[in-house]
C-alpha cells in the first residue's frame, strides 16, 4: 500500500497563500467534501490510529464518492499514513455496506476546499487550501505518494519545499487530525 506523504499547516494569511497558489498553478478546483468517518462500536479502529472514510465530493461539474482506508502513522513527525482509496459508484450503498459490516459513523463534517494539482521534482502533488466551518481556521495540505517507507523522506522533502515556497513556516505545521479538532469543537 502506498503512503500518503502529507503535511498540513495552519495558514496565517489565507489571501496571500491563495494568490500564490493561483499565480503558480491556476485557479484550482473548488470542491466541498462531505466526510463520514466510521469506526468499530468499541472505537478500536480509530483507537489504533486507523481511519475508514466515505467522502462525497461536490465539484462544479460533478459529484463523486470515494472510500478511503488509512493505516496507522508510519511517520510521527508528519502524520503520514499508508492509504488505499477507490471511487465508489453509489454513496448510499457504500454507507450501507460499511454499516452492514458492523461499523458505526463516528463523526461527520464538511471541508470547503480549493485543490491544485501540479508536478515538482518528478512527483505529482496536490495542494489543498481547506476551511472547516466548525474550526474557523484555514489550513493547507500538500501531499504526494510514496511507494514505500524508503521513499517517504524524499517525498516529504518535496512537500516541505512547496510549503516553504508558499511562505508556510515549520511552526505552522500540525499533525492534529480534523476528526479530533472537529470533535473537540463540538459541544
C-alpha positions in Angstrom: 0.0 0.0 0.0 1.4 3.4 -1.0 2.0 6.0 1.7 0.3 9.4 1.6 3.2 11.7 2.2 1.4 14.7 3.5 2.0 17.8 5.6 -0.7 20.1 7.0 -0.3 23.6 8.3 -2.4 26.4 9.7 -2.5 29.3 7.2 -2.0 32.6 8.9 -2.5 34.7 5.7 -5.0 32.8 3.5 -5.4 35.6 0.9 -1.6 35.7 0.3 -1.4 31.9 0.1 -4.4 31.7 -2.3 -2.8 34.4 -4.5 0.4 32.4 -4.7 -1.3 29.2 -5.5 -3.3 30.9 -8.2 -0.2 32.6 -9.6 1.7 29.3 -9.8 -0.9 26.7 -10.6 -4.0 28.5 -12.0 -7.5 28.9 -10.5 -7.6 25.5 -8.9 -10.7 23.4 -8.3 -13.3 24.5 -5.7 -14.9 21.5 -4.1 -16.9 20.7 -0.9 -16.1 17.4 0.8 -18.7 15.7 3.0 -16.8 13.2 5.1 -18.1 10.4 7.3 -15.6 8.5 9.4 -16.6 5.0 10.5 -15.3 3.0 13.5 -15.9 -0.2 15.3 -18.5 0.2 18.1 -15.7 -0.1 20.7 -13.6 2.6 19.0 -10.8 0.2 18.2 -10.3 1.3 14.6 -9.6 5.0 15.5 -8.0 3.9 18.7 -5.4 2.1 16.6 -4.8 5.3 14.6 -6.6 3.8 11.5 -9.3 5.5 9.5 -12.2 4.4 7.3 -13.8 7.3 5.5 -16.5 7.7 2.9 -16.2 11.1 1.2 -18.6 12.6 -1.2 -17.1 15.4 -3.2 -19.3 18.1 -4.7 -17.5 20.0 -7.5 -18.6 22.4 -10.1 -19.0 19.7 -12.8 -19.7 16.5 -10.9 -20.3 14.7 -7.6 -18.2 11.7 -6.8 -17.8 9.4 -3.7 -14.5 7.9 -2.5 -13.9 5.1 0.0 -10.6 5.5 1.9 -8.7 3.4 4.4 -5.7 4.8 6.1 -3.4 2.6 8.3 -1.6 3.8 11.4 1.0 6.5 11.0 4.4 5.4 9.8 6.0 8.8 10.5 5.0 10.7 13.7 6.6 14.0 12.6 4.4 14.3 9.5 1.5 12.0 10.4 1.9 10.3 7.0 -0.1 7.0 6.7 -0.4 4.1 4.3 -3.6 4.8 2.2 -5.8 2.8 -0.1 -8.6 4.7 -1.9 -11.2 3.9 -4.5 -14.1 5.6 -6.2 -17.5 4.1 -5.5 -20.5 4.2 -7.8 -23.2 4.5 -5.2 -22.7 6.5 -2.0 -25.8 5.2 -0.2 -24.7 1.6 -1.0 -21.2 2.2 0.3 -22.6 3.6 3.6 -25.0 0.6 3.8 -22.2 -1.9 3.3 -19.9 -0.4 5.9 -22.8 -0.2 8.4 -23.7 -3.8 7.5 -20.2 -4.9 8.5 -21.0 -3.5 12.0 -19.1 -0.2 11.7 -20.8 2.9 13.0 -20.4 6.6 11.9 -18.1 8.3 14.5 -18.0 11.8 13.0 -19.3 13.7 10.0 -18.2 17.1 8.9 -17.7 19.3 5.9 -14.5 20.7 4.3 -14.5 23.5 1.8 -11.5 23.0 -0.4 -9.6 24.5 -3.3 -7.4 21.9 -5.0 -4.3 22.5 -7.1 -2.5 19.6 -8.9 1.0 20.1 -10.2 4.4 18.4 -10.8 7.6 19.1 -8.9 10.8 17.1 -8.9 9.2 14.3 -10.9 6.3 13.9 -8.4 2.6 14.6 -8.8 1.4 16.8 -5.9 -1.8 18.0 -4.6 -2.1 21.3 -2.6 -5.4 21.8 -0.9 -6.5 25.0 0.8 -9.1 23.9 3.4 -11.7 25.6 5.5 -13.6 23.5 8.0 -16.5 25.8 9.1 -16.6 24.5 12.6 -12.9 25.2 13.2 -12.8 28.9 12.0 -9.3 28.5 10.5 -7.8 27.9 7.1 -5.3 25.0 6.6 -3.2 23.9 3.7 -2.4 20.3 2.9 0.3 19.3 0.5 0.6 15.7 -0.4 2.2 13.2 -2.8 2.5 9.5 -2.9 5.5 7.5 -1.7 5.6 3.9 -2.9 7.2 2.7 0.4 8.8 3.9 3.6 12.2 4.1 1.9 10.9 6.9 -0.3 8.9 8.7 2.3 11.7 11.0 3.4 12.4 12.2 -0.2 8.7 12.7 -0.8 8.3 14.8 2.4 11.3 16.9 1.4 9.5 17.9 -1.8 6.3 18.6 0.2 8.2 20.8 2.6 9.8 22.7 -0.2 6.4 23.5 -1.7 5.2 24.8 1.7 8.3 26.9 2.2 7.8 28.4 -1.3 4.3 29.4 -0.2 5.6 31.1 3.0 4.4 28.4 5.4 6.7 28.2 8.4 7.6 24.9 10.1 6.0 26.3 13.3 2.6 26.3 11.5 2.7 22.6 10.7 0.2 20.4 12.6 -0.5 16.7 12.8 -3.8 17.2 14.6 -6.5 15.2 12.7 -9.6 17.1 11.5 -11.7 14.4 13.2 -10.1 15.2 16.6 -10.3 19.0 16.1 -13.9 18.9 15.0 -14.9 16.6 17.8 -13.2 19.0 20.3 -15.0 22.0 18.8 -18.4 20.4 19.2 -20.4 20.6 22.5 
